[in-house]
């Protein structure tokens, strides 16, 4: 997703893309956190170092890792939309 930015670049956005690429390279050189550590806490402590990636990560990490909210929504819709109504 972020790697695709470079292939779709325009000449006037070149400095921005190089900044994103540099930030991504710096992030990839970071040491991995332990499995017992909280990645949200790591991003909270390091968001000033990776401002562009922080916006992207906030989008990704806010997605629930479960399908329960979606199933509840369809269950509620089943009560509202039925043959009797």
N, C-alpha and C positions, 0 to 999 in steps of 0.2 A: 504494500500500500504506500508506504513512504518512499520506497525505492522507485516506484513508478513516477514520482514527481520529476526526477531527473530526465526521464525520457520525454516528458511532456513540457519541457521548459521552453520559455520564450526568452529572447535576448534581454528584455527589460527586467525580468524576474531572476536573472542569473545570480546576483549577490545573495538573494534570499535563499535560493536553492543550495548554494554552497554553504550557507550558514546552517541549514537543516542537515545537510550531509555531514558537516563537521560535528554537529551535535550528536547525530546518530553514531558516527564513528567513535566519539568520546564515550558514549553510553555503552557501546559494544566492548570497549576496553575495560569497563568496570568489572570488579570481582563479583561473582554471584553471591547472593545472600543465602543463608542457610534455610532449609525447608521449614524450620521452626519459627523463622522471623516473619513479620507481617510486611508484605510488599506495599500496602497502603501507607504504613508508617515510614518506610524507606522513601517513598515518593514525597511524602510530606516534608521530610528532612532535606531532600535533594531537589525539590522542584525549582529552586533558584538557579541550579546548575544546568537544568535542561528545560527551559521555558516552553519551547515548541513541543517537545515530546510530552511534557506534562499535560498540555491541552489534549493531545491525542490519547494519552493514558487515562485521563479522566473520562473520556468517552467510552473507552473499552472496559475499564474496571467497574463502571457503574451498571453494567449489564448483569442481571441476576443469573446465577449459575443453576437455576432450577426452572422447571416449566409450570410450577404451581400457580403463579399469578395468571398465566394465560389460561390454564384449565379452569380456574375460578371464574374468570371473565366469561368463558364459553358456557359454564354451568349457569351463571346468572342470566345470560342471554337466553338460555333454554327455558328458564322460568317465564321470561317476558314474551318471547316469540314462540307461540305454540298454536295448535289448531283451535283452541277455545277462544283465543283473542282474535 
